[in-house]
Amino acid sequence: MRKFLILFLFVISLFAKVNINTATMQELHSLKGIGHTKALAIMEYRKKHPFQKIEDIMKVKGIGKKTFDKIKDEIEVK
């Protein structure tokens, strides 16, 4: 039963989107093209400017259209 629960949670996490307003460093790292430096930049930016829409992530230094296109289907704003 425990193995089933772990597997179930893993499968769900594969389809879950990352909320860029609340994501942890680890969650941000799971996004394509987001390493330590960009994850830190996202976390710093959102302290002063919470994201209103996913496109706002392109306002973060180092995140442009190419990076956005890679992650747009994996992120959300709540």
Distance bins in CASP14 RR format, pairs under 12 A and 6 or more apart:
PFRMAT RR
TARGET T0000
AUTHOR 0000-0000-0000
RMODE 2
METHOD distances of the structure
MODEL  1
1 7 0 0 0 0 0 1 0 0 0 0 0
1 8 0 0 0 0 0 1 0 0 0 0 0
2 8 0 0 0 0 0 1 0 0 0 0 0
2 9 0 0 0 0 0 1 0 0 0 0 0
3 9 0 0 0 0 0 1 0 0 0 0 0
3 10 0 0 0 0 0 1 0 0 0 0 0
4 10 0 0 0 0 0 1 0 0 0 0 0
4 11 0 0 0 0 0 1 0 0 0 0 0
5 11 0 0 0 0 0 1 0 0 0 0 0
5 12 0 0 0 0 0 1 0 0 0 0 0
6 12 0 0 0 0 0 1 0 0 0 0 0
6 13 0 0 0 0 0 1 0 0 0 0 0
7 13 0 0 0 0 0 1 0 0 0 0 0
7 14 0 0 0 0 0 1 0 0 0 0 0
8 14 0 0 0 0 0 1 0 0 0 0 0
8 15 0 0 0 0 0 1 0 0 0 0 0
9 15 0 0 0 0 0 1 0 0 0 0 0
9 16 0 0 0 0 1 0 0 0 0 0 0
10 16 0 0 0 0 0 1 0 0 0 0 0
13 26 0 0 0 0 0 1 0 0 0 0 0
13 27 0 0 0 0 1 0 0 0 0 0 0
13 30 0 0 0 0 1 0 0 0 0 0 0
13 74 0 0 0 0 0 1 0 0 0 0 0
14 30 0 0 0 0 0 1 0 0 0 0 0
14 74 0 0 0 0 0 1 0 0 0 0 0
15 73 0 0 0 0 0 1 0 0 0 0 0
15 74 0 0 0 0 1 0 0 0 0 0 0
16 23 0 0 0 0 0 1 0 0 0 0 0
16 27 0 0 0 0 1 0 0 0 0 0 0
16 30 0 0 0 0 0 1 0 0 0 0 0
16 74 0 0 0 0 1 0 0 0 0 0 0
16 75 0 0 0 0 0 1 0 0 0 0 0
16 76 0 0 0 0 1 0 0 0 0 0 0
16 78 0 0 0 0 0 1 0 0 0 0 0
17 23 0 0 0 0 1 0 0 0 0 0 0
17 27 0 0 0 0 0 1 0 0 0 0 0
17 30 0 0 0 0 0 1 0 0 0 0 0
17 31 0 0 0 0 0 1 0 0 0 0 0
17 54 0 0 0 0 1 0 0 0 0 0 0
17 71 0 0 0 0 1 0 0 0 0 0 0
17 72 0 0 0 0 0 1 0 0 0 0 0
17 73 0 0 0 0 1 0 0 0 0 0 0
17 74 1 0 0 1 0 0 0 0 0 0 0
17 75 1 0 1 0 0 0 0 0 0 0 0
17 76 1 0 1 0 0 0 0 0 0 0 0
17 77 0 0 0 0 1 0 0 0 0 0 0
17 78 0 0 0 0 1 0 0 0 0 0 0
18 24 0 0 0 0 1 0 0 0 0 0 0
18 25 0 0 0 0 0 1 0 0 0 0 0
18 26 0 0 0 0 0 1 0 0 0 0 0
18 27 1 0 1 0 0 0 0 0 0 0 0
18 28 1 0 0 1 0 0 0 0 0 0 0
18 29 0 0 0 0 1 0 0 0 0 0 0
18 30 1 0 0 1 0 0 0 0 0 0 0
18 31 1 0 0 1 0 0 0 0 0 0 0
18 32 0 0 0 0 0 1 0 0 0 0 0
18 34 0 0 0 0 1 0 0 0 0 0 0
18 39 0 0 0 0 0 1 0 0 0 0 0
18 42 0 0 0 0 0 1 0 0 0 0 0
18 51 0 0 0 0 0 1 0 0 0 0 0
18 54 0 0 0 0 0 1 0 0 0 0 0
18 57 0 0 0 0 0 1 0 0 0 0 0
18 71 0 0 0 0 1 0 0 0 0 0 0
18 72 0 0 0 0 0 1 0 0 0 0 0
18 73 0 0 0 0 0 1 0 0 0 0 0
18 74 1 0 1 0 0 0 0 0 0 0 0
18 75 1 0 1 0 0 0 0 0 0 0 0
18 76 1 0 0 1 0 0 0 0 0 0 0
18 77 0 0 0 0 0 1 0 0 0 0 0
18 78 0 0 0 0 0 1 0 0 0 0 0
19 27 0 0 0 0 1 0 0 0 0 0 0
19 28 0 0 0 0 0 1 0 0 0 0 0
19 31 0 0 0 0 0 1 0 0 0 0 0
19 42 0 0 0 0 0 1 0 0 0 0 0
19 46 0 0 0 0 0 1 0 0 0 0 0
19 50 0 0 0 0 0 1 0 0 0 0 0
19 51 0 0 0 0 1 0 0 0 0 0 0
19 54 0 0 0 0 0 1 0 0 0 0 0
19 57 0 0 0 0 0 1 0 0 0 0 0
19 74 0 0 0 0 0 1 0 0 0 0 0
19 75 1 0 0 1 0 0 0 0 0 0 0
19 76 1 0 1 0 0 0 0 0 0 0 0
19 77 1 0 0 1 0 0 0 0 0 0 0
19 78 1 0 1 0 0 0 0 0 0 0 0
20 27 0 0 0 0 1 0 0 0 0 0 0
20 28 1 0 0 1 0 0 0 0 0 0 0
20 30 0 0 0 0 0 1 0 0 0 0 0
20 31 0 0 0 0 1 0 0 0 0 0 0
20 34 0 0 0 0 1 0 0 0 0 0 0
20 38 0 0 0 0 0 1 0 0 0 0 0
20 39 0 0 0 0 0 1 0 0 0 0 0
20 41 0 0 0 0 0 1 0 0 0 0 0
20 42 1 0 0 1 0 0 0 0 0 0 0
20 43 0 0 0 0 1 0 0 0 0 0 0
20 45 0 0 0 0 1 0 0 0 0 0 0
20 46 1 0 0 1 0 0 0 0 0 0 0
20 49 0 0 0 0 0 1 0 0 0 0 0
20 50 0 0 0 0 1 0 0 0 0 0 0
20 51 1 0 1 0 0 0 0 0 0 0 0
20 52 0 0 0 0 0 1 0 0 0 0 0
20 53 0 0 0 0 0 1 0 0 0 0 0
20 54 1 0 0 1 0 0 0 0 0 0 0
20 55 0 0 0 0 0 1 0 0 0 0 0
20 56 0 0 0 0 1 0 0 0 0 0 0
20 57 1 0 1 0 0 0 0 0 0 0 0
20 58 0 0 0 0 0 1 0 0 0 0 0
20 59 0 0 0 0 0 1 0 0 0 0 0
20 60 0 0 0 0 1 0 0 0 0 0 0
20 63 0 0 0 0 0 1 0 0 0 0 0
20 68 0 0 0 0 0 1 0 0 0 0 0
20 71 0 0 0 0 1 0 0 0 0 0 0
20 72 0 0 0 0 0 1 0 0 0 0 0
20 74 0 0 0 0 1 0 0 0 0 0 0
20 75 1 0 1 0 0 0 0 0 0 0 0
20 76 1 0 0 1 0 0 0 0 0 0 0
20 77 1 0 0 1 0 0 0 0 0 0 0
20 78 0 0 0 0 1 0 0 0 0 0 0
21 27 0 0 0 0 0 1 0 0 0 0 0
21 28 0 0 0 0 0 1 0 0 0 0 0
21 42 0 0 0 0 1 0 0 0 0 0 0
21 43 0 0 0 0 0 1 0 0 0 0 0
21 45 0 0 0 0 0 1 0 0 0 0 0
21 46 1 0 1 0 0 0 0 0 0 0 0
21 47 0 0 0 0 0 1 0 0 0 0 0
21 49 0 0 0 0 0 1 0 0 0 0 0
21 50 1 0 1 0 0 0 0 0 0 0 0
21 51 1 0 1 0 0 0 0 0 0 0 0
21 52 0 0 0 0 1 0 0 0 0 0 0
21 53 0 0 0 0 0 1 0 0 0 0 0
21 54 0 0 0 0 0 1 0 0 0 0 0
21 56 0 0 0 0 1 0 0 0 0 0 0
21 57 0 0 0 0 0 1 0 0 0 0 0
21 75 0 0 0 0 1 0 0 0 0 0 0
21 76 0 0 0 0 1 0 0 0 0 0 0
21 77 1 0 1 0 0 0 0 0 0 0 0
21 78 1 0 0 1 0 0 0 0 0 0 0
22 28 0 0 0 0 0 1 0 0 0 0 0
22 42 0 0 0 0 0 1 0 0 0 0 0
22 43 0 0 0 0 0 1 0 0 0 0 0
22 46 0 0 0 0 1 0 0 0 0 0 0
22 47 0 0 0 0 0 1 0 0 0 0 0
22 50 0 0 0 0 1 0 0 0 0 0 0
22 51 0 0 0 0 0 1 0 0 0 0 0
22 75 0 0 0 0 0 1 0 0 0 0 0
22 76 0 0 0 0 0 1 0 0 0 0 0
22 77 0 0 0 0 1 0 0 0 0 0 0
22 78 1 0 0 1 0 0 0 0 0 0 0
23 29 0 0 0 0 1 0 0 0 0 0 0
23 30 0 0 0 0 1 0 0 0 0 0 0
23 31 0 0 0 0 1 0 0 0 0 0 0
23 34 0 0 0 0 1 0 0 0 0 0 0
23 38 0 0 0 0 0 1 0 0 0 0 0
23 39 0 0 0 0 1 0 0 0 0 0 0
23 42 1 0 0 1 0 0 0 0 0 0 0
23 43 0 0 0 0 1 0 0 0 0 0 0
23 46 0 0 0 0 1 0 0 0 0 0 0
23 51 0 0 0 0 0 1 0 0 0 0 0
23 57 0 0 0 0 0 1 0 0 0 0 0
23 71 0 0 0 0 0 1 0 0 0 0 0
23 74 0 0 0 0 0 1 0 0 0 0 0
23 75 0 0 0 0 1 0 0 0 0 0 0
23 76 0 0 0 0 1 0 0 0 0 0 0
23 77 0 0 0 0 0 1 0 0 0 0 0
23 78 0 0 0 0 0 1 0 0 0 0 0
24 30 0 0 0 0 1 0 0 0 0 0 0
24 31 0 0 0 0 0 1 0 0 0 0 0
24 39 0 0 0 0 1 0 0 0 0 0 0
24 42 0 0 0 0 0 1 0 0 0 0 0
24 43 0 0 0 0 1 0 0 0 0 0 0
25 31 0 0 0 0 0 1 0 0 0 0 0
25 34 0 0 0 0 1 0 0 0 0 0 0
25 35 0 0 0 0 1 0 0 0 0 0 0
25 36 1 0 0 1 0 0 0 0 0 0 0
25 37 0 0 0 0 0 1 0 0 0 0 0
25 38 0 0 0 0 0 1 0 0 0 0 0
25 39 1 0 1 0 0 0 0 0 0 0 0
25 40 1 0 0 1 0 0 0 0 0 0 0
25 41 0 0 0 0 0 1 0 0 0 0 0
25 42 0 0 0 0 1 0 0 0 0 0 0
25 43 1 0 0 1 0 0 0 0 0 0 0
25 44 0 0 0 0 0 1 0 0 0 0 0
26 34 0 0 0 0 0 1 0 0 0 0 0
26 35 0 0 0 0 0 1 0 0 0 0 0
26 36 0 0 0 0 0 1 0 0 0 0 0
26 39 0 0 0 0 1 0 0 0 0 0 0
26 43 0 0 0 0 0 1 0 0 0 0 0
27 34 0 0 0 0 1 0 0 0 0 0 0
27 35 0 0 0 0 0 1 0 0 0 0 0
27 39 0 0 0 0 1 0 0 0 0 0 0
27 42 0 0 0 0 0 1 0 0 0 0 0
27 43 0 0 0 0 0 1 0 0 0 0 0
27 71 0 0 0 0 0 1 0 0 0 0 0
27 74 0 0 0 0 0 1 0 0 0 0 0
27 75 0 0 0 0 1 0 0 0 0 0 0
27 76 0 0 0 0 0 1 0 0 0 0 0
28 34 1 0 1 0 0 0 0 0 0 0 0
28 35 1 0 0 1 0 0 0 0 0 0 0
28 36 0 0 0 0 1 0 0 0 0 0 0
28 37 0 0 0 0 0 1 0 0 0 0 0
28 38 1 0 0 1 0 0 0 0 0 0 0
28 39 1 1 0 0 0 0 0 0 0 0 0
28 40 0 0 0 0 1 0 0 0 0 0 0
28 41 0 0 0 0 1 0 0 0 0 0 0
28 42 1 0 1 0 0 0 0 0 0 0 0
28 43 1 0 0 1 0 0 0 0 0 0 0
28 44 0 0 0 0 0 1 0 0 0 0 0
28 45 0 0 0 0 0 1 0 0 0 0 0
28 46 0 0 0 0 0 1 0 0 0 0 0
28 57 0 0 0 0 0 1 0 0 0 0 0
28 60 0 0 0 0 0 1 0 0 0 0 0
28 63 0 0 0 0 0 1 0 0 0 0 0
28 67 0 0 0 0 0 1 0 0 0 0 0
28 71 0 0 0 0 1 0 0 0 0 0 0
28 74 0 0 0 0 0 1 0 0 0 0 0
28 75 0 0 0 0 1 0 0 0 0 0 0
29 35 1 0 1 0 0 0 0 0 0 0 0
29 36 1 0 0 1 0 0 0 0 0 0 0
29 37 0 0 0 0 0 1 0 0 0 0 0
29 38 0 0 0 0 1 0 0 0 0 0 0
29 39 1 0 1 0 0 0 0 0 0 0 0
29 40 0 0 0 0 0 1 0 0 0 0 0
29 42 0 0 0 0 0 1 0 0 0 0 0
29 43 0 0 0 0 0 1 0 0 0 0 0
29 71 0 0 0 0 0 1 0 0 0 0 0
30 39 0 0 0 0 1 0 0 0 0 0 0
30 71 0 0 0 0 1 0 0 0 0 0 0
30 74 1 0 0 1 0 0 0 0 0 0 0
30 75 0 0 0 0 0 1 0 0 0 0 0
31 38 0 0 0 0 1 0 0 0 0 0 0
31 39 0 0 0 0 1 0 0 0 0 0 0
31 42 0 0 0 0 1 0 0 0 0 0 0
31 54 0 0 0 0 0 1 0 0 0 0 0
31 57 0 0 0 0 1 0 0 0 0 0 0
31 63 0 0 0 0 0 1 0 0 0 0 0
31 67 0 0 0 0 1 0 0 0 0 0 0
31 68 0 0 0 0 0 1 0 0 0 0 0
31 70 1 0 0 1 0 0 0 0 0 0 0
31 71 1 0 1 0 0 0 0 0 0 0 0
31 72 0 0 0 0 0 1 0 0 0 0 0
31 73 0 0 0 0 0 1 0 0 0 0 0
31 74 1 0 1 0 0 0 0 0 0 0 0
31 75 1 0 0 1 0 0 0 0 0 0 0
31 76 0 0 0 0 0 1 0 0 0 0 0
32 38 0 0 0 0 0 1 0 0 0 0 0
32 63 0 0 0 0 0 1 0 0 0 0 0
32 66 0 0 0 0 0 1 0 0 0 0 0
32 67 0 0 0 0 1 0 0 0 0 0 0
32 68 0 0 0 0 0 1 0 0 0 0 0
32 69 0 0 0 0 1 0 0 0 0 0 0
32 70 1 0 1 0 0 0 0 0 0 0 0
32 71 1 0 1 0 0 0 0 0 0 0 0
32 72 0 0 0 0 0 1 0 0 0 0 0
32 73 0 0 0 0 1 0 0 0 0 0 0
32 74 1 0 0 1 0 0 0 0 0 0 0
32 75 0 0 0 0 0 1 0 0 0 0 0
33 39 0 0 0 0 1 0 0 0 0 0 0
33 42 0 0 0 0 0 1 0 0 0 0 0
33 57 0 0 0 0 0 1 0 0 0 0 0
33 62 0 0 0 0 0 1 0 0 0 0 0
33 63 0 0 0 0 1 0 0 0 0 0 0
33 64 0 0 0 0 0 1 0 0 0 0 0
33 66 0 0 0 0 1 0 0 0 0 0 0
33 67 1 0 1 0 0 0 0 0 0 0 0
33 68 0 0 0 0 0 1 0 0 0 0 0
33 69 0 0 0 0 0 1 0 0 0 0 0
33 70 1 0 0 1 0 0 0 0 0 0 0
33 71 1 0 0 1 0 0 0 0 0 0 0
33 74 0 0 0 0 0 1 0 0 0 0 0
34 40 0 0 0 0 0 1 0 0 0 0 0
34 41 0 0 0 0 1 0 0 0 0 0 0
34 42 1 0 0 1 0 0 0 0 0 0 0
34 43 0 0 0 0 0 1 0 0 0 0 0
34 57 0 0 0 0 1 0 0 0 0 0 0
34 60 0 0 0 0 0 1 0 0 0 0 0
34 62 0 0 0 0 0 1 0 0 0 0 0
34 63 0 0 0 0 1 0 0 0 0 0 0
34 64 0 0 0 0 0 1 0 0 0 0 0
34 67 1 0 0 1 0 0 0 0 0 0 0
34 68 0 0 0 0 0 1 0 0 0 0 0
34 70 0 0 0 0 1 0 0 0 0 0 0
34 71 1 0 0 1 0 0 0 0 0 0 0
34 74 0 0 0 0 1 0 0 0 0 0 0
34 75 0 0 0 0 1 0 0 0 0 0 0
35 41 0 0 0 0 1 0 0 0 0 0 0
35 42 0 0 0 0 1 0 0 0 0 0 0
35 43 0 0 0 0 0 1 0 0 0 0 0
35 62 0 0 0 0 0 1 0 0 0 0 0
35 63 0 0 0 0 0 1 0 0 0 0 0
35 67 0 0 0 0 0 1 0 0 0 0 0
35 71 0 0 0 0 0 1 0 0 0 0 0
36 42 0 0 0 0 0 1 0 0 0 0 0
36 43 0 0 0 0 0 1 0 0 0 0 0
37 43 0 0 0 0 0 1 0 0 0 0 0
37 44 0 0 0 0 0 1 0 0 0 0 0
37 60 0 0 0 0 0 1 0 0 0 0 0
37 61 0 0 0 0 1 0 0 0 0 0 0
37 62 0 0 0 0 1 0 0 0 0 0 0
37 63 0 0 0 0 0 1 0 0 0 0 0
38 44 0 0 0 0 0 1 0 0 0 0 0
38 45 0 0 0 0 0 1 0 0 0 0 0
38 57 0 0 0 0 1 0 0 0 0 0 0
38 58 0 0 0 0 0 1 0 0 0 0 0
38 60 1 0 0 1 0 0 0 0 0 0 0
38 61 0 0 0 0 1 0 0 0 0 0 0
38 62 1 0 0 1 0 0 0 0 0 0 0
38 63 1 0 0 1 0 0 0 0 0 0 0
38 64 0 0 0 0 0 1 0 0 0 0 0
38 67 1 0 0 1 0 0 0 0 0 0 0
38 68 0 0 0 0 0 1 0 0 0 0 0
38 70 0 0 0 0 0 1 0 0 0 0 0
38 71 0 0 0 0 0 1 0 0 0 0 0
39 45 0 0 0 0 0 1 0 0 0 0 0
39 46 0 0 0 0 0 1 0 0 0 0 0
39 57 0 0 0 0 0 1 0 0 0 0 0
39 60 0 0 0 0 0 1 0 0 0 0 0
39 62 0 0 0 0 0 1 0 0 0 0 0
39 63 0 0 0 0 0 1 0 0 0 0 0
39 67 0 0 0 0 0 1 0 0 0 0 0
39 71 0 0 0 0 0 1 0 0 0 0 0
40 46 0 0 0 0 0 1 0 0 0 0 0
40 47 0 0 0 0 0 1 0 0 0 0 0
40 60 0 0 0 0 0 1 0 0 0 0 0
40 61 0 0 0 0 0 1 0 0 0 0 0
40 62 0 0 0 0 0 1 0 0 0 0 0
40 63 0 0 0 0 0 1 0 0 0 0 0
41 47 0 0 0 0 0 1 0 0 0 0 0
41 49 0 0 0 0 0 1 0 0 0 0 0
41 57 0 0 0 0 1 0 0 0 0 0 0
41 58 0 0 0 0 0 1 0 0 0 0 0
41 59 0 0 0 0 0 1 0 0 0 0 0
41 60 1 0 1 0 0 0 0 0 0 0 0
41 61 1 0 1 0 0 0 0 0 0 0 0
41 62 1 0 0 1 0 0 0 0 0 0 0
41 63 1 0 0 1 0 0 0 0 0 0 0
41 64 0 0 0 0 0 1 0 0 0 0 0
41 67 0 0 0 0 0 1 0 0 0 0 0
42 49 0 0 0 0 0 1 0 0 0 0 0
42 50 0 0 0 0 0 1 0 0 0 0 0
42 51 0 0 0 0 1 0 0 0 0 0 0
42 54 0 0 0 0 0 1 0 0 0 0 0
42 56 0 0 0 0 0 1 0 0 0 0 0
42 57 1 0 0 1 0 0 0 0 0 0 0
42 58 0 0 0 0 0 1 0 0 0 0 0
42 59 0 0 0 0 0 1 0 0 0 0 0
42 60 1 0 1 0 0 0 0 0 0 0 0
42 61 0 0 0 0 1 0 0 0 0 0 0
42 62 0 0 0 0 1 0 0 0 0 0 0
42 63 1 0 0 1 0 0 0 0 0 0 0
42 67 0 0 0 0 0 1 0 0 0 0 0
42 68 0 0 0 0 0 1 0 0 0 0 0
42 71 0 0 0 0 0 1 0 0 0 0 0
42 75 0 0 0 0 1 0 0 0 0 0 0
43 49 0 0 0 0 0 1 0 0 0 0 0
43 50 0 0 0 0 0 1 0 0 0 0 0
43 51 0 0 0 0 0 1 0 0 0 0 0
43 57 0 0 0 0 0 1 0 0 0 0 0
43 60 0 0 0 0 1 0 0 0 0 0 0
44 60 0 0 0 0 1 0 0 0 0 0 0
44 61 0 0 0 0 1 0 0 0 0 0 0
45 51 0 0 0 0 1 0 0 0 0 0 0
45 56 0 0 0 0 1 0 0 0 0 0 0
45 57 0 0 0 0 1 0 0 0 0 0 0
45 58 0 0 0 0 0 1 0 0 0 0 0
45 59 1 0 0 1 0 0 0 0 0 0 0
45 60 1 0 1 0 0 0 0 0 0 0 0
45 61 1 0 0 1 0 0 0 0 0 0 0
45 62 0 0 0 0 0 1 0 0 0 0 0
45 63 0 0 0 0 1 0 0 0 0 0 0
46 52 0 0 0 0 0 1 0 0 0 0 0
46 56 0 0 0 0 1 0 0 0 0 0 0
46 57 0 0 0 0 1 0 0 0 0 0 0
46 59 0 0 0 0 0 1 0 0 0 0 0
46 60 0 0 0 0 1 0 0 0 0 0 0
46 77 0 0 0 0 1 0 0 0 0 0 0
47 60 0 0 0 0 0 1 0 0 0 0 0
48 59 0 0 0 0 0 1 0 0 0 0 0
48 60 0 0 0 0 0 1 0 0 0 0 0
49 56 1 0 0 1 0 0 0 0 0 0 0
49 57 0 0 0 0 0 1 0 0 0 0 0
49 59 1 0 0 1 0 0 0 0 0 0 0
49 60 0 0 0 0 1 0 0 0 0 0 0
49 77 0 0 0 0 0 1 0 0 0 0 0
50 56 0 0 0 0 1 0 0 0 0 0 0
50 57 0 0 0 0 0 1 0 0 0 0 0
50 59 0 0 0 0 0 1 0 0 0 0 0
50 77 0 0 0 0 1 0 0 0 0 0 0
50 78 0 0 0 0 0 1 0 0 0 0 0
51 57 1 0 0 1 0 0 0 0 0 0 0
51 58 0 0 0 0 0 1 0 0 0 0 0
51 59 0 0 0 0 1 0 0 0 0 0 0
51 60 0 0 0 0 1 0 0 0 0 0 0
51 63 0 0 0 0 0 1 0 0 0 0 0
51 75 0 0 0 0 1 0 0 0 0 0 0
51 76 0 0 0 0 1 0 0 0 0 0 0
51 77 1 0 1 0 0 0 0 0 0 0 0
51 78 0 0 0 0 1 0 0 0 0 0 0
52 59 0 0 0 0 0 1 0 0 0 0 0
52 76 0 0 0 0 0 1 0 0 0 0 0
52 77 1 0 0 1 0 0 0 0 0 0 0
52 78 0 0 0 0 0 1 0 0 0 0 0
53 59 0 0 0 0 0 1 0 0 0 0 0
53 68 0 0 0 0 0 1 0 0 0 0 0
53 72 0 0 0 0 0 1 0 0 0 0 0
53 75 0 0 0 0 0 1 0 0 0 0 0
53 76 0 0 0 0 1 0 0 0 0 0 0
53 77 1 0 1 0 0 0 0 0 0 0 0
53 78 0 0 0 0 0 1 0 0 0 0 0
54 60 0 0 0 0 0 1 0 0 0 0 0
54 63 0 0 0 0 0 1 0 0 0 0 0
54 68 1 0 0 1 0 0 0 0 0 0 0
54 69 0 0 0 0 0 1 0 0 0 0 0
54 71 0 0 0 0 1 0 0 0 0 0 0
54 72 1 0 0 1 0 0 0 0 0 0 0
54 73 0 0 0 0 1 0 0 0 0 0 0
54 74 0 0 0 0 1 0 0 0 0 0 0
54 75 1 0 1 0 0 0 0 0 0 0 0
54 76 1 0 0 1 0 0 0 0 0 0 0
54 77 1 0 1 0 0 0 0 0 0 0 0
54 78 0 0 0 0 0 1 0 0 0 0 0
55 63 0 0 0 0 0 1 0 0 0 0 0
55 64 0 0 0 0 0 1 0 0 0 0 0
55 65 0 0 0 0 1 0 0 0 0 0 0
55 68 1 0 0 1 0 0 0 0 0 0 0
55 69 0 0 0 0 0 1 0 0 0 0 0
55 71 0 0 0 0 0 1 0 0 0 0 0
55 72 0 0 0 0 1 0 0 0 0 0 0
55 75 0 0 0 0 0 1 0 0 0 0 0
55 76 0 0 0 0 0 1 0 0 0 0 0
55 77 0 0 0 0 1 0 0 0 0 0 0
56 63 0 0 0 0 0 1 0 0 0 0 0
56 64 0 0 0 0 0 1 0 0 0 0 0
56 68 0 0 0 0 1 0 0 0 0 0 0
56 72 0 0 0 0 0 1 0 0 0 0 0
56 75 0 0 0 0 0 1 0 0 0 0 0
56 76 0 0 0 0 0 1 0 0 0 0 0
56 77 1 0 0 1 0 0 0 0 0 0 0
57 63 1 0 1 0 0 0 0 0 0 0 0
57 64 0 0 0 0 1 0 0 0 0 0 0
57 65 0 0 0 0 0 1 0 0 0 0 0
57 67 0 0 0 0 1 0 0 0 0 0 0
57 68 1 0 0 1 0 0 0 0 0 0 0
57 69 0 0 0 0 0 1 0 0 0 0 0
57 70 0 0 0 0 0 1 0 0 0 0 0
57 71 1 0 0 1 0 0 0 0 0 0 0
57 72 0 0 0 0 1 0 0 0 0 0 0
57 74 0 0 0 0 0 1 0 0 0 0 0
57 75 1 0 0 1 0 0 0 0 0 0 0
57 76 0 0 0 0 0 1 0 0 0 0 0
57 77 0 0 0 0 1 0 0 0 0 0 0
58 64 1 0 1 0 0 0 0 0 0 0 0
58 65 1 0 0 1 0 0 0 0 0 0 0
58 66 0 0 0 0 0 1 0 0 0 0 0
58 67 0 0 0 0 1 0 0 0 0 0 0
58 68 1 0 1 0 0 0 0 0 0 0 0
58 69 0 0 0 0 0 1 0 0 0 0 0
58 70 0 0 0 0 0 1 0 0 0 0 0
58 71 0 0 0 0 0 1 0 0 0 0 0
58 72 0 0 0 0 1 0 0 0 0 0 0
58 75 0 0 0 0 0 1 0 0 0 0 0
59 68 0 0 0 0 0 1 0 0 0 0 0
60 67 0 0 0 0 1 0 0 0 0 0 0
60 68 0 0 0 0 1 0 0 0 0 0 0
60 71 0 0 0 0 0 1 0 0 0 0 0
60 75 0 0 0 0 0 1 0 0 0 0 0
61 67 0 0 0 0 0 1 0 0 0 0 0
62 68 0 0 0 0 0 1 0 0 0 0 0
63 69 0 0 0 0 0 1 0 0 0 0 0
63 70 0 0 0 0 0 1 0 0 0 0 0
63 71 0 0 0 0 1 0 0 0 0 0 0
63 72 0 0 0 0 0 1 0 0 0 0 0
63 75 0 0 0 0 0 1 0 0 0 0 0
64 70 0 0 0 0 1 0 0 0 0 0 0
64 71 0 0 0 0 0 1 0 0 0 0 0
64 72 0 0 0 0 0 1 0 0 0 0 0
65 71 0 0 0 0 0 1 0 0 0 0 0
65 72 0 0 0 0 0 1 0 0 0 0 0
66 72 0 0 0 0 0 1 0 0 0 0 0
67 74 0 0 0 0 0 1 0 0 0 0 0
67 75 0 0 0 0 0 1 0 0 0 0 0
68 74 0 0 0 0 0 1 0 0 0 0 0
68 75 0 0 0 0 1 0 0 0 0 0 0
69 75 0 0 0 0 0 1 0 0 0 0 0
END
